[in-house]
Amino acid sequence: MRSAGVGCHDPSKIVTVRNTTPLIEVLQALVRENISSVPVVDAGGRVVDVYSRQDAMYLTRIKKLSTAHLKATVEEVLHAQCLMLDREG
């Protein structure tokens, strides 16, 4: 697995976003870094969630991706998605 580069990441190169980061910036980071997900950290640097391309796909699938979502923080968007999933569930 090491030869495939799995689990061999330099911690200083791991891309993270703050929970206060606007969603548009999170999406830009996913595309720019060509990654499938990004850890969401709080002010203390602790991982509080993960935002993935699948999360973005969910918003587009249910036709809920709007300008308001793009301006909202990633924390707000993830919370809203949880509420939507609870209602579907």
C-alpha positions as CSV (number, residue, x, y, z in Angstrom):
1,M,0.0,0.0,0.0
2,R,2.9,2.4,0.7
3,S,4.1,2.0,-2.9
4,A,0.6,3.2,-4.0
5,G,0.9,6.3,-1.8
6,V,-1.9,5.2,0.4
7,G,-1.6,6.6,4.0
8,C,1.7,8.3,3.2
9,H,0.7,11.9,3.5
10,D,2.9,14.5,5.0
11,P,0.7,16.1,7.8
12,S,2.1,19.6,6.9
13,K,0.6,19.2,3.4
14,I,-2.9,18.1,4.4
15,V,-5.4,20.7,3.2
16,T,-7.9,21.8,5.9
17,V,-10.6,24.4,6.1
18,R,-12.0,26.3,9.1
19,N,-15.6,25.7,10.0
20,T,-16.2,29.4,9.3
21,T,-14.9,29.1,5.7
22,P,-17.6,30.0,3.0
23,L,-18.7,26.9,1.0
24,I,-17.5,28.5,-2.3
25,E,-13.9,28.5,-0.9
26,V,-14.2,24.9,0.2
27,L,-15.4,23.8,-3.2
28,Q,-12.5,25.8,-4.8
29,A,-10.0,24.0,-2.5
30,L,-11.4,20.6,-3.5
31,V,-11.0,21.4,-7.2
32,R,-7.7,23.3,-6.9
33,E,-6.0,20.5,-4.8
34,N,-7.8,17.7,-6.8
35,I,-9.0,16.1,-3.6
36,S,-12.2,14.3,-2.7
37,S,-12.7,15.7,0.8
38,V,-11.3,18.1,3.2
39,P,-11.2,18.1,7.0
40,V,-13.2,20.9,8.7
41,V,-11.4,22.3,11.7
42,D,-12.4,24.6,14.5
43,A,-10.5,27.6,15.8
44,G,-8.3,25.3,17.9
45,G,-7.4,23.2,14.8
46,R,-9.4,20.2,16.0
47,V,-11.3,18.3,13.2
48,V,-15.0,18.8,13.7
49,D,-16.3,17.4,10.4
50,V,-15.3,16.5,6.8
51,Y,-16.7,18.1,3.7
52,S,-16.6,16.0,0.5
53,R,-17.4,16.2,-3.1
54,Q,-20.3,13.9,-2.3
55,D,-21.8,16.6,0.0
56,A,-21.7,19.0,-2.9
57,M,-23.3,16.4,-5.2
58,Y,-26.1,15.9,-2.6
59,L,-26.9,19.6,-2.8
60,T,-27.0,19.6,-6.6
61,R,-29.1,16.4,-6.6
62,I,-31.8,17.8,-4.5
63,K,-31.5,21.1,-6.3
64,K,-30.7,23.1,-3.2
65,L,-27.4,24.6,-4.2
66,S,-27.9,28.3,-4.4
67,T,-25.9,31.5,-4.1
68,A,-26.9,31.6,-0.4
69,H,-25.3,28.1,0.1
70,L,-22.1,29.3,-1.6
71,K,-21.8,32.2,0.8
72,A,-22.8,30.3,3.9
73,T,-20.1,28.7,6.1
74,V,-19.2,25.1,5.6
75,E,-20.5,24.5,9.2
76,E,-23.9,26.0,8.3
77,V,-24.2,24.0,5.1
78,L,-23.3,20.7,6.8
79,H,-25.8,21.4,9.6
80,A,-28.5,22.2,7.1
81,Q,-27.7,19.0,5.2
82,C,-28.0,16.9,8.4
83,L,-31.5,18.5,8.9
84,M,-32.5,17.7,5.3
85,L,-31.3,14.1,5.6
86,D,-33.2,13.6,8.9
87,R,-36.4,14.7,7.2
88,E,-35.7,12.3,4.3
89,G,-34.8,9.5,6.6
